[in-house]
Amino acid sequence: MKYFIHLSYKGSRYRGWQKQPNAPSVQAVLEEALAKMTGRKINCIGCGRTDAGVHARQFFGHIVVPEPFEYDPVFRLNKMLPDDIAVSDIFEVPRTVHAQHDAVWRTYEYYFHFRKDPFLSDISAFYSPEGLNLEAMARAVKLVSEARDFRSFCKQPDLYKNTLCEIASAELEPFSGGERLCFRIRADRFLRGMVRLLTGNILEVGYGRLPLEVFEDCLKNGTSAPYFKEAYPQGLYLSAVTYAFLE
């Protein structure tokens, strides 16, 4: 039987979702809890991967077990997991469904704050508001929404057959009286490092260190951004994953 696990996590103390030697990961912690709960080794395939320090408001993984659960697996699993990982649902899916390959849209959000706040330090990125032009940033975000090829904003573009992504939406949303800002982007796929590189260079446009014309050229012609600036990891969230069979 195949099940989807719907979870969220605060990624501050993990080296990302994916298991890796000699470093804590969300996948490893979840699989350890699953093994304790079921008495057998279970591999959980995630809907994607997040980098070290990056969070997920919504994340899905699939597991295969030989028989249905005869108890409430959500409650038991949550009792075994640390406070920074929470499971909201576990439900049966067709055996042909794949958590990663069948996701049709993913949404990422990047949160900034412009006044130092110790309660936001590991869940949002602190940047100076001095000299930051939000209108210029908004124009850069609009260019992102119209772009197709993101080779310039990928850490390892040669790993991919192509670097094309379909952007469903991209927007910049101020909130908390302008003291905080959210960059939200929804696409069919994301390349490695893409959101943090986009965010970092949009900030460079906002600070006037990267001309908007150069940023546009990077998007249109695949040229490397002169700063290739990557935003801090703690501001980034995987916020939504969409599947056709769940709509």
Backbone as CSV, one residue per row, in Angstrom:
resi,resn,N_x,N_y,N_z,CA_x,CA_y,CA_z,C_x,C_y,C_z
1,MET,0.843,-1.185,0.000,0.000,0.000,0.000,0.885,1.244,0.000
2,LYS,0.437,2.252,-0.722,1.213,3.490,-0.796,0.456,4.609,-0.080
3,TYR,1.209,5.382,0.704,0.634,6.499,1.450,1.410,7.778,1.157
4,PHE,0.688,8.876,1.154,1.303,10.199,1.153,1.386,10.692,2.595
5,ILE,2.522,11.282,2.942,2.676,11.964,4.221,2.727,13.460,3.942
6,HIS,1.821,14.189,4.548,1.762,15.647,4.406,2.399,16.245,5.659
7,LEU,3.500,16.954,5.486,4.226,17.468,6.639,4.711,18.889,6.413
8,SER,5.207,19.484,7.478,5.863,20.790,7.419,7.054,20.735,8.363
9,TYR,8.030,21.601,8.115,9.193,21.598,8.998,9.908,22.942,8.991
10,LYS,10.545,23.196,10.100,11.436,24.345,10.247,12.853,23.823,10.003
11,GLY,13.491,24.319,8.957,14.737,23.703,8.507,16.015,24.227,9.136
12,SER,15.902,25.041,10.174,17.072,25.744,10.720,18.221,24.821,11.109
13,ARG,17.923,23.685,11.714,19.011,22.833,12.208,19.285,21.618,11.320
14,TYR,18.745,21.662,10.096,18.948,20.542,9.179,19.751,20.982,7.958
15,ARG,20.427,20.015,7.359,21.176,20.286,6.131,20.304,20.103,4.897
16,GLY,19.006,20.251,5.096,18.061,20.110,4.002,17.167,18.902,4.200
17,TRP,16.319,18.640,3.206,15.426,17.479,3.264,16.195,16.182,3.092
18,GLN,17.045,16.115,2.101,17.616,14.851,1.640,18.688,14.291,2.572
19,LYS,18.635,12.961,2.756,19.639,12.279,3.575,21.035,12.493,3.007
20,GLN,22.001,12.657,3.909,23.392,12.785,3.514,24.272,12.327,4.665
21,PRO,25.465,11.843,4.353,26.324,11.319,5.414,26.815,12.419,6.355
22,ASN,26.813,12.105,7.631,27.410,12.971,8.659,26.755,14.345,8.778
23,ALA,25.473,14.437,8.430,24.764,15.710,8.573,23.289,15.421,8.820
24,PRO,22.649,16.166,9.726,21.230,15.921,10.004,20.341,16.371,8.847
25,SER,19.330,15.580,8.541,18.387,15.935,7.477,16.973,15.599,7.931
26,VAL,16.001,16.262,7.332,14.599,16.011,7.663,14.217,14.586,7.262
27,GLN,14.652,14.152,6.093,14.324,12.810,5.616,14.823,11.739,6.584
28,ALA,16.053,11.879,7.060,16.616,10.880,7.968,15.845,10.816,9.279
29,VAL,15.482,11.980,9.825,14.734,12.015,11.083,13.349,11.401,10.901
30,LEU,12.694,11.719,9.785,11.363,11.171,9.520,11.420,9.661,9.339
31,GLU,12.392,9.170,8.589,12.497,7.732,8.356,12.843,6.974,9.638
32,GLU,13.621,7.585,10.505,13.921,6.959,11.793,12.650,6.819,12.632
33,ALA,11.809,7.857,12.628,10.545,7.796,13.364,9.599,6.768,12.744
34,LEU,9.566,6.695,11.415,8.727,5.699,10.742,9.165,4.279,11.099
35,ALA,10.474,4.061,11.181,10.992,2.737,11.530,10.584,2.350,12.952
36,LYS,10.641,3.308,13.866,10.224,3.037,15.245,8.730,2.735,15.313
37,MET,7.951,3.451,14.523,6.499,3.292,14.568,6.046,1.969,13.962
38,THR,6.682,1.554,12.870,6.216,0.373,12.136,7.031,-0.886,12.417
39,GLY,8.226,-0.714,12.972,9.081,-1.865,13.209,9.800,-2.360,11.976
40,ARG,9.828,-1.552,10.929,10.532,-1.934,9.701,11.152,-0.696,9.056
41,LYS,12.175,-0.913,8.251,12.817,0.191,7.547,11.906,0.682,6.430
42,ILE,11.668,1.985,6.393,10.790,2.578,5.383,11.506,3.748,4.730
43,ASN,11.501,3.755,3.414,12.095,4.853,2.653,10.998,5.842,2.278
44,CYS,11.203,7.110,2.583,10.226,8.146,2.242,10.766,8.988,1.089
45,ILE,10.065,8.974,-0.033,10.460,9.739,-1.213,9.776,11.102,-1.158
46,GLY,10.568,12.169,-1.137,10.022,13.509,-1.000,9.610,14.134,-2.318
47,CYS,8.808,15.188,-2.223,8.320,15.890,-3.414,9.393,16.777,-4.030
48,GLY,10.522,16.900,-3.371,11.618,17.715,-3.873,12.709,17.746,-2.827
49,ARG,13.592,18.720,-2.943,14.645,18.859,-1.953,14.749,20.324,-1.557
50,THR,15.046,20.562,-0.301,15.289,21.923,0.163,16.722,21.996,0.682
51,ASP,17.321,23.176,0.564,18.703,23.364,0.997,18.794,23.487,2.513
52,ALA,20.007,23.495,3.003,20.257,23.667,4.434,19.639,24.966,4.931
53,GLY,18.902,24.877,6.041,18.316,26.064,6.648,17.013,26.531,6.043
54,VAL,16.557,25.881,4.968,15.319,26.270,4.289,14.144,25.510,4.913
55,HIS,12.986,26.164,4.962,11.811,25.607,5.628,10.776,25.105,4.613
56,ALA,9.784,24.376,5.121,8.669,23.934,4.277,7.367,24.064,5.054
57,ARG,6.465,24.885,4.539,5.117,24.959,5.114,4.285,23.768,4.647
58,GLN,4.548,23.328,3.428,3.848,22.161,2.888,4.851,21.299,2.135
59,PHE,4.901,20.042,2.502,5.818,19.092,1.873,5.113,17.744,1.856
60,PHE,5.323,16.991,0.782,4.734,15.661,0.681,5.827,14.628,0.436
61,GLY,5.651,13.486,1.042,6.508,12.348,0.759,5.637,11.110,0.625
62,HIS,6.109,10.118,-0.131,5.331,8.878,-0.199,6.121,7.712,0.384
63,ILE,5.381,6.797,0.978,5.957,5.587,1.550,5.149,4.386,1.070
64,VAL,5.764,3.219,1.101,5.078,1.971,0.749,5.158,1.041,1.953
65,VAL,4.000,0.550,2.386,3.928,-0.379,3.519,3.113,-1.601,3.095
66,PRO,3.338,-2.759,3.715,2.660,-3.980,3.263,1.195,-4.074,3.661
67,GLU,0.774,-3.291,4.647,-0.602,-3.400,5.141,-1.064,-2.058,5.686
68,PRO,-2.374,-1.847,5.780,-2.872,-0.558,6.283,-2.554,-0.377,7.767
69,PHE,-2.510,0.875,8.185,-2.289,1.178,9.597,-3.542,0.836,10.403
70,GLU,-3.356,0.182,11.547,-4.480,-0.160,12.416,-4.562,0.791,13.604
71,TYR,-3.896,1.911,13.495,-3.878,2.927,14.542,-3.772,4.282,13.854
72,ASP,-3.819,5.345,14.630,-3.700,6.694,14.078,-2.218,6.998,13.850
73,PRO,-1.731,6.883,12.604,-0.296,7.077,12.372,0.146,8.529,12.534
74,VAL,-0.764,9.473,12.317,-0.406,10.891,12.439,-0.031,11.217,13.882
75,PHE,-0.880,10.801,14.817,-0.609,11.086,16.229,0.672,10.396,16.690
76,ARG,0.813,9.121,16.355,1.993,8.375,16.811,3.281,8.961,16.235
77,LEU,3.240,9.296,14.961,4.445,9.829,14.325,4.820,11.184,14.926
78,ASN,3.825,12.027,15.150,4.102,13.343,15.735,4.679,13.237,17.144
79,LYS,4.266,12.225,17.898,4.823,12.030,19.241,6.303,11.654,19.182
80,MET,6.715,11.030,18.079,8.098,10.579,17.937,9.001,11.619,17.286
81,LEU,8.411,12.552,16.568,9.192,13.545,15.834,9.551,14.735,16.720
82,PRO,10.656,15.413,16.422,11.004,16.629,17.170,10.017,17.754,16.873
83,ASP,10.076,18.800,17.671,9.102,19.889,17.561,9.178,20.636,16.237
84,ASP,10.306,20.558,15.533,10.435,21.320,14.294,9.998,20.547,13.052
85,ILE,9.405,19.365,13.242,8.803,18.609,12.134,7.403,18.189,12.567
86,ALA,6.403,18.487,11.747,5.020,18.151,12.093,4.329,17.479,10.914
87,VAL,3.615,16.400,11.193,2.822,15.695,10.185,1.367,16.097,10.360
88,SER,0.732,16.545,9.290,-0.669,16.957,9.374,-1.625,15.908,8.830
89,ASP,-1.128,15.012,7.960,-2.023,13.993,7.403,-1.199,12.856,6.802
90,ILE,-1.761,11.664,6.827,-1.220,10.498,6.129,-2.404,9.823,5.457
91,PHE,-2.352,9.699,4.136,-3.515,9.157,3.426,-3.069,8.252,2.281
92,GLU,-3.912,7.270,1.990,-3.593,6.306,0.946,-3.741,6.939,-0.436
93,VAL,-2.840,6.571,-1.344,-2.880,7.050,-2.724,-2.696,5.857,-3.657
94,PRO,-3.066,5.999,-4.937,-2.820,4.914,-5.894,-1.328,4.582,-5.982
95,ARG,-1.016,3.337,-6.249,0.384,2.901,-6.268,1.184,3.573,-7.380
96,THR,0.498,4.096,-8.387,1.202,4.735,-9.502,1.618,6.172,-9.194
97,VAL,1.113,6.742,-8.120,1.390,8.144,-7.797,2.790,8.279,-7.201
98,HIS,3.496,9.336,-7.617,4.854,9.593,-7.137,4.913,11.008,-6.566
99,ALA,5.427,11.143,-5.350,5.429,12.438,-4.665,6.201,13.502,-5.434
100,GLN,7.310,13.128,-6.052,8.115,14.109,-6.779,7.642,14.284,-8.216
101,HIS,7.505,13.202,-8.940,7.246,13.283,-10.377,5.841,13.775,-10.713
102,ASP,4.880,13.574,-9.819,3.499,13.954,-10.115,3.115,15.332,-9.592
103,ALA,4.029,16.032,-8.961,3.752,17.410,-8.540,3.718,18.298,-9.788
104,VAL,2.640,19.057,-9.957,2.497,19.875,-11.166,2.901,21.331,-10.938
105,TRP,2.752,21.820,-9.712,3.179,23.180,-9.375,3.811,23.178,-7.989
106,ARG,4.800,24.025,-7.823,5.383,24.266,-6.504,5.441,25.774,-6.280
107,THR,5.212,26.177,-5.054,5.271,27.596,-4.704,6.314,27.803,-3.616
108,TYR,7.189,28.769,-3.847,8.170,29.168,-2.840,7.880,30.596,-2.397
109,GLU,8.146,30.864,-1.135,8.033,32.211,-0.591,9.337,32.572,0.107
110,TYR,9.771,33.812,-0.111,10.965,34.294,0.580,10.567,35.503,1.419
111,TYR,10.886,35.439,2.724,10.488,36.489,3.659,11.687,37.331,4.095
112,PHE,11.506,38.652,3.993,12.493,39.625,4.442,11.914,40.389,5.639
113,HIS,12.774,40.853,6.533,12.347,41.850,7.517,13.410,42.937,7.590
114,PHE,12.941,44.171,7.825,13.808,45.343,7.737,14.071,46.002,9.088
115,ARG,13.524,45.418,10.135,13.828,45.864,11.499,14.236,44.636,12.286
116,LYS,15.397,44.702,12.914,15.929,43.523,13.597,14.950,43.014,14.649
117,ASP,14.711,41.700,14.611,13.760,41.075,15.520,14.305,39.694,15.884
118,PRO,14.655,39.464,17.148,15.238,38.168,17.530,14.300,36.992,17.315
119,PHE,12.993,37.260,17.236,12.033,36.178,17.043,11.877,35.801,15.567
120,LEU,12.493,36.584,14.694,12.432,36.295,13.259,13.769,35.826,12.698
121,SER,14.806,35.810,13.526,16.166,35.655,13.015,16.408,34.362,12.240
122,ASP,15.696,33.278,12.589,15.933,32.025,11.869,14.767,31.615,10.971
123,ILE,13.769,32.506,10.816,12.636,32.189,9.936,12.378,33.291,8.911
124,SER,13.234,34.290,8.881,13.117,35.391,7.936,14.508,36.002,7.799
125,ALA,14.762,36.694,6.695,16.091,37.254,6.451,16.093,38.755,6.714
126,PHE,17.064,39.208,7.503,17.174,40.616,7.881,18.036,41.358,6.868
127,TYR,17.443,42.369,6.227,18.160,43.214,5.280,17.906,44.677,5.627
128,SER,18.833,45.517,5.249,18.696,46.944,5.524,17.681,47.579,4.573
129,PRO,16.795,48.434,5.101,15.858,49.140,4.226,16.493,50.360,3.557
130,GLU,17.681,50.740,4.015,18.321,51.957,3.520,18.701,51.814,2.046
131,GLY,18.160,52.696,1.238,18.478,52.702,-0.185,17.796,51.616,-0.992
132,LEU,16.849,50.906,-0.390,16.173,49.812,-1.094,14.972,50.354,-1.862
133,ASN,14.991,50.180,-3.171,13.944,50.684,-4.059,12.971,49.548,-4.370
134,LEU,11.817,49.561,-3.699,10.845,48.482,-3.880,10.222,48.502,-5.271
135,GLU,10.117,49.682,-5.864,9.560,49.760,-7.219,10.487,49.074,-8.220
136,ALA,11.782,49.263,-8.052,12.743,48.592,-8.931,12.686,47.081,-8.729
137,MET,12.542,46.648,-7.477,12.408,45.218,-7.198,11.148,44.656,-7.852
138,ALA,10.053,45.411,-7.786,8.799,44.960,-8.389,8.936,44.810,-9.902
139,ARG,9.688,45.714,-10.523,9.910,45.603,-11.974,10.747,44.362,-12.292
140,ALA,11.712,44.069,-11.432,12.528,42.866,-11.625,11.674,41.607,-11.479
141,VAL,10.776,41.606,-10.504,9.890,40.456,-10.292,8.975,40.258,-11.500
142,LYS,8.505,41.354,-12.085,7.660,41.245,-13.283,8.438,40.591,-14.426
143,LEU,9.707,40.931,-14.563,10.539,40.298,-15.593,10.669,38.795,-15.339
144,VAL,10.769,38.420,-14.070,10.842,36.996,-13.720,9.575,36.276,-14.157
145,SER,8.422,36.905,-13.934,7.144,36.273,-14.282,7.003,36.052,-15.778
146,GLU,7.741,36.828,-16.579,7.653,36.722,-18.037,8.764,35.861,-18.629
147,ALA,9.702,35.434,-17.796,10.869,34.691,-18.282,10.556,33.207,-18.454
148,ARG,11.430,32.531,-19.179,11.243,31.101,-19.458,12.500,30.288,-19.149
149,ASP,13.656,30.856,-19.462,14.916,30.135,-19.286,15.684,30.730,-18.107
150,PHE,16.004,29.887,-17.120,16.630,30.373,-15.892,18.042,29.815,-15.704
151,ARG,18.717,29.630,-16.818,20.084,29.115,-16.764,20.991,30.010,-15.915
152,SER,20.804,31.320,-16.005,21.648,32.255,-15.258,21.425,32.177,-13.757
153,PHE,20.320,31.566,-13.352,19.972,31.529,-11.935,19.889,30.084,-11.447
154,CYS,20.875,29.315,-11.843,20.985,27.915,-11.447,22.432,27.640,-11.067
155,LYS,22.641,26.974,-9.933,24.001,26.699,-9.470,24.751,25.748,-10.393
156,GLN,24.040,24.755,-10.929,24.686,23.749,-11.777,23.834,23.485,-13.020
157,PRO,23.765,24.444,-13.931,22.872,24.302,-15.091,23.198,23.121,-15.994
158,ASP,24.457,22.704,-16.021,24.838,21.614,-16.917,24.327,20.248,-16.445
159,LEU,23.769,20.196,-15.246,23.182,18.944,-14.763,21.831,18.662,-15.411
160,TYR,21.242,19.685,-16.041,19.892,19.562,-16.587,19.922,19.446,-18.110
161,LYS,18.946,18.721,-18.651,18.787,18.660,-20.103,18.426,20.033,-20.655
162,ASN,17.610,20.765,-19.894,17.301,22.150,-20.238,17.020,22.911,-18.954
163,THR,17.029,24.214,-19.035,16.820,25.051,-17.850,15.546,25.885,-17.989
164,LEU,14.576,25.333,-18.709,13.305,26.019,-18.915,12.358,25.740,-17.753
165,CYS,11.679,26.778,-17.299,10.684,26.658,-16.238,9.459,27.474,-16.634
166,GLU,8.289,26.925,-16.376,7.049,27.665,-16.629,6.642,28.384,-15.348
167,ILE,6.668,29.698,-15.387,6.318,30.500,-14.213,4.823,30.818,-14.260
168,ALA,4.089,30.335,-13.274,2.656,30.622,-13.205,2.409,32.008,-12.629
169,SER,3.218,32.402,-11.655,3.072,33.730,-11.056,4.329,34.079,-10.282
170,ALA,4.576,35.378,-10.158,5.670,35.898,-9.332,5.228,37.261,-8.829
171,GLU,5.337,37.481,-7.538,4.851,38.735,-6.971,5.662,39.129,-5.748
172,LEU,5.596,40.417,-5.447,6.268,40.992,-4.287,5.192,41.613,-3.408
173,GLU,5.126,41.192,-2.147,4.036,41.629,-1.271,4.572,42.212,0.039
174,PRO,4.486,43.537,0.218,4.840,44.129,1.514,3.743,43.828,2.540
175,PHE,4.125,43.670,3.806,3.137,43.503,4.869,3.743,43.978,6.182
176,SER,2.971,43.890,7.255,3.387,44.403,8.574,3.800,45.868,8.490
177,GLY,2.967,46.651,7.800,3.232,48.083,7.699,4.490,48.424,6.936
178,GLY,4.898,47.534,6.029,6.096,47.775,5.238,7.379,47.324,5.902
179,GLU,7.282,46.785,7.127,8.488,46.320,7.819,8.902,44.921,7.381
180,ARG,8.015,44.242,6.643,8.340,42.918,6.129,7.925,42.839,4.664
181,LEU,8.504,41.862,3.965,8.281,41.730,2.532,8.319,40.253,2.174
182,CYS,7.457,39.857,1.233,7.436,38.471,0.766,7.561,38.444,-0.752
183,PHE,8.516,37.669,-1.249,8.628,37.373,-2.679,8.070,35.972,-2.878
184,ARG,7.027,35.865,-3.699,6.333,34.588,-3.902,6.417,34.198,-5.373
185,ILE,6.784,32.951,-5.633,6.908,32.492,-7.016,6.365,31.074,-7.139
186,ARG,5.571,30.857,-8.182,4.949,29.552,-8.440,5.362,29.083,-9.828
187,ALA,5.840,27.837,-9.920,6.325,27.327,-11.200,6.155,25.819,-11.267
188,ASP,6.305,25.283,-12.479,6.181,23.835,-12.643,7.424,23.104,-12.152
189,ARG,8.556,23.809,-12.099,9.795,23.215,-11.599,10.726,24.335,-11.160
190,PHE,11.692,23.982,-10.336,12.712,24.932,-9.916,14.073,24.269,-10.046
191,LEU,15.036,25.026,-10.531,16.395,24.530,-10.679,17.150,24.689,-9.365
192,ARG,18.280,24.037,-9.275,19.044,24.065,-8.033,19.522,25.489,-7.716
193,GLY,19.133,25.975,-6.542,19.538,27.310,-6.101,18.776,28.446,-6.753
194,MET,17.791,28.131,-7.577,17.136,29.140,-8.414,16.451,30.247,-7.611
195,VAL,15.678,29.889,-6.597,14.895,30.910,-5.888,15.807,31.847,-5.100
196,ARG,16.800,31.302,-4.428,17.699,32.164,-3.648,18.571,33.033,-4.546
197,LEU,18.946,32.528,-5.711,19.717,33.349,-6.648,18.851,34.453,-7.246
198,LEU,17.620,34.122,-7.606,16.703,35.154,-8.092,16.483,36.218,-7.024
199,THR,16.203,35.761,-5.800,15.933,36.697,-4.709,17.129,37.599,-4.443
200,GLY,18.316,37.008,-4.391,19.513,37.794,-4.133,19.763,38.849,-5.187
201,ASN,19.522,38.498,-6.444,19.762,39.462,-7.519,18.642,40.489,-7.638
202,ILE,17.420,40.115,-7.273,16.336,41.102,-7.195,16.664,42.142,-6.127
203,LEU,17.232,41.689,-5.018,17.689,42.624,-3.981,18.783,43.546,-4.516
204,GLU,19.707,42.992,-5.292,20.774,43.816,-5.867,20.196,44.904,-6.770
205,VAL,19.135,44.559,-7.506,18.435,45.570,-8.310,17.845,46.631,-7.393
206,GLY,17.218,46.183,-6.301,16.604,47.115,-5.361,17.597,48.062,-4.723
207,TYR,18.799,47.581,-4.445,19.834,48.424,-3.840,20.590,49.258,-4.877
208,GLY,20.280,49.047,-6.149,20.915,49.831,-7.199,22.289,49.334,-7.597
209,ARG,22.678,48.173,-7.120,23.997,47.630,-7.457,23.976,46.795,-8.735
210,LEU,22.790,46.405,-9.162,22.628,45.639,-10.397,21.601,46.350,-11.269
211,PRO,22.011,46.901,-12.406,21.053,47.591,-13.280,19.948,46.640,-13.741
212,LEU,18.744,47.155,-13.802,17.612,46.337,-14.228,17.846,45.769,-15.624
213,GLU,18.504,46.534,-16.489,18.766,46.081,-17.856,19.684,44.855,-17.873
214,VAL,20.636,44.825,-16.955,21.544,43.674,-16.867,20.786,42.450,-16.356
215,PHE,19.935,42.663,-15.354,19.105,41.575,-14.829,18.218,41.007,-15.934
216,GLU,17.629,41.894,-16.731,16.773,41.460,-17.839,17.577,40.667,-18.867
217,ASP,18.799,41.106,-19.142,19.654,40.397,-20.098,19.985,38.991,-19.596
218,CYS,20.190,38.860,-18.281,20.453,37.536,-17.698,19.281,36.594,-17.942
219,LEU,18.070,37.117,-17.812,16.875,36.303,-18.005,16.639,35.967,-19.474
220,LYS,16.917,36.923,-20.348,16.607,36.727,-21.764,17.693,35.964,-22.515
221,ASN,18.946,36.178,-22.130,20.054,35.639,-22.920,20.911,34.612,-22.190
222,GLY,20.575,34.330,-20.936,21.315,33.310,-20.211,22.706,33.722,-19.789
223,THR,22.967,35.033,-19.744,24.277,35.502,-19.294,24.327,35.470,-17.770
224,SER,25.495,35.294,-17.217,25.638,35.228,-15.764,25.518,36.615,-15.157
225,ALA,24.784,36.701,-14.058,24.671,37.971,-13.345,26.038,38.347,-12.779
226,PRO,26.415,39.620,-12.846,27.756,40.017,-12.398,28.001,39.776,-10.912
227,TYR,26.941,39.751,-10.111,27.108,39.537,-8.674,26.809,38.092,-8.280
228,PHE,25.909,37.459,-9.007,25.500,36.088,-8.721,25.234,35.935,-7.226
229,LYS,24.496,36.894,-6.693,24.256,36.998,-5.255,23.157,36.037,-4.826
230,GLU,23.426,35.270,-3.779,22.449,34.312,-3.272,21.886,34.825,-1.952
231,ALA,20.558,34.855,-1.825,19.924,35.313,-0.591,20.143,34.301,0.530
232,TYR,20.058,34.775,1.772,20.240,33.906,2.935,19.200,32.776,2.930
233,PRO,19.548,31.600,3.444,18.614,30.466,3.384,17.407,30.588,4.302
234,GLN,17.549,31.243,5.460,16.491,31.183,6.474,15.199,31.886,6.075
235,GLY,15.246,32.717,5.030,14.031,33.401,4.596,13.178,32.596,3.639
236,LEU,13.671,31.436,3.200,13.009,30.692,2.126,12.128,29.564,2.657
237,TYR,10.927,29.466,2.080,9.959,28.424,2.422,9.423,27.771,1.147
238,LEU,9.347,26.457,1.141,8.486,25.769,0.181,7.094,25.847,0.789
239,SER,6.195,26.589,0.151,4.919,26.896,0.805,3.733,26.106,0.269
240,ALA,3.832,25.567,-0.948,2.707,24.800,-1.490,3.192,23.868,-2.591
241,VAL,2.590,22.681,-2.636,2.858,21.698,-3.688,1.502,21.226,-4.203
242,THR,1.324,21.270,-5.520,0.024,20.966,-6.121,0.092,19.677,-6.937
243,TYR,-0.922,18.832,-6.750,-1.066,17.591,-7.515,-2.434,17.594,-8.190
244,ALA,-2.473,17.128,-9.423,-3.741,17.096,-10.158,-4.760,16.195,-9.464
245,PHE,-4.311,15.073,-8.920,-5.258,14.117,-8.337,-5.798,14.577,-6.983
246,LEU,-5.210,15.632,-6.404,-5.698,16.150,-5.127,-6.584,17.380,-5.290
247,GLU,-6.710,17.883,-6.514,-7.517,19.091,-6.718,-9.003,18.757,-6.789
